[in-house]
């Protein structure tokens, strides 16, 4: 009986780990790490013309995917999938056609 309970517990733990997204977590004040997120990944940036400057990235607080205007005229994008916020992470004051 205890073997069955242990097996079920391990199966549930593995399933919950497998369903979480791995996301880049970064900002000006911290080193980049990879974290597990339940609702997907998020990144924020400021755009001026065709120049994009990253602000931060990490776990999303909302389940809906897509981009929206955040505070201080920053754009916040939410995505699903492992390391899907890579485009925000590699964004460094570069010209791009993203919006």
C-alpha positions as CSV (number, residue, x, y, z in Angstrom):
1,X,0.0,0.0,0.0
2,X,2.8,2.5,0.9
3,X,4.5,1.6,-2.4
4,X,1.4,2.6,-4.3
5,X,1.1,5.9,-2.5
6,X,4.7,6.6,-3.1
7,X,4.4,5.8,-6.8
8,X,1.3,8.0,-7.2
9,X,3.1,10.9,-5.4
10,X,6.1,10.7,-7.6
11,X,3.8,10.5,-10.7
12,X,1.9,13.6,-9.6
13,X,5.2,15.5,-8.9
14,X,6.6,14.6,-12.3
15,X,3.4,15.6,-14.1
16,X,3.3,19.0,-12.4
17,X,7.0,19.6,-13.2
18,X,6.5,18.6,-16.8
19,X,3.5,20.9,-17.3
20,X,5.3,24.1,-16.0
21,X,7.2,26.3,-18.5
22,X,10.8,27.0,-18.0
23,X,11.3,30.8,-18.4
24,X,14.3,33.2,-18.4
25,X,14.1,35.5,-15.3
26,X,16.2,38.7,-15.6
27,X,16.3,42.4,-14.9
28,X,18.8,45.1,-14.5
29,X,19.3,44.3,-10.8
30,X,19.8,40.5,-11.0
31,X,21.6,37.8,-12.9
32,X,19.7,35.7,-15.4
33,X,18.3,32.4,-14.2
34,X,15.8,29.9,-15.5
35,X,12.7,29.4,-13.4
36,X,9.6,27.2,-13.6
37,X,6.4,29.1,-14.2
38,X,2.8,27.8,-14.0
39,X,1.1,30.5,-16.2
40,X,3.8,30.9,-18.9
41,X,6.6,33.4,-19.4
42,X,6.6,37.1,-19.7
43,X,8.9,39.8,-20.9
44,X,8.7,43.6,-21.0
45,X,10.3,46.2,-23.2
46,X,10.2,49.8,-24.3
47,X,10.2,50.7,-28.0
48,X,11.1,53.9,-29.6
49,X,10.6,53.7,-33.4
50,X,12.4,50.5,-34.4
51,X,14.7,50.4,-31.4
52,X,13.7,48.0,-28.6
53,X,15.2,48.0,-25.1
54,X,14.5,45.1,-22.8
55,X,13.4,45.8,-19.2
56,X,12.7,42.4,-17.5
57,X,11.4,38.9,-17.8
58,X,10.2,36.0,-15.8
59,X,7.0,34.3,-14.8
60,X,3.6,35.6,-16.0
61,X,0.9,36.5,-13.5
62,X,-1.8,36.1,-16.2
63,X,-2.8,33.0,-18.3
64,X,-3.7,34.9,-21.5
65,X,-1.0,35.1,-24.1
66,X,-0.2,38.1,-26.2
67,X,1.2,41.6,-25.7
68,X,-0.4,44.6,-23.8
69,X,0.7,48.0,-22.7
70,X,2.1,48.0,-19.2
71,X,3.3,50.7,-16.8
72,X,5.6,53.6,-18.0
73,X,4.7,52.9,-21.7
74,X,6.4,49.5,-21.6
75,X,5.0,46.6,-23.6
76,X,4.5,43.4,-21.7
77,X,4.2,40.1,-23.6
78,X,3.1,36.7,-22.2
79,X,3.8,33.4,-24.0
80,X,3.5,29.7,-23.4
81,X,6.3,27.1,-23.9
82,X,9.8,26.5,-22.5
83,X,12.0,29.6,-22.8
84,X,9.5,31.3,-25.1
85,X,10.6,34.7,-23.6
86,X,14.0,34.3,-25.3
87,X,13.2,37.1,-27.8
88,X,12.8,39.5,-24.9
89,X,16.0,38.2,-23.2
90,X,18.1,38.8,-26.3
91,X,16.6,42.2,-27.0
92,X,19.3,44.9,-26.5
93,X,18.7,48.3,-28.0
94,X,18.7,46.7,-31.5
95,X,16.7,47.4,-34.6
96,X,13.9,44.9,-35.2
97,X,10.6,44.5,-36.9
98,X,8.9,43.2,-33.8
99,X,6.1,45.1,-32.2
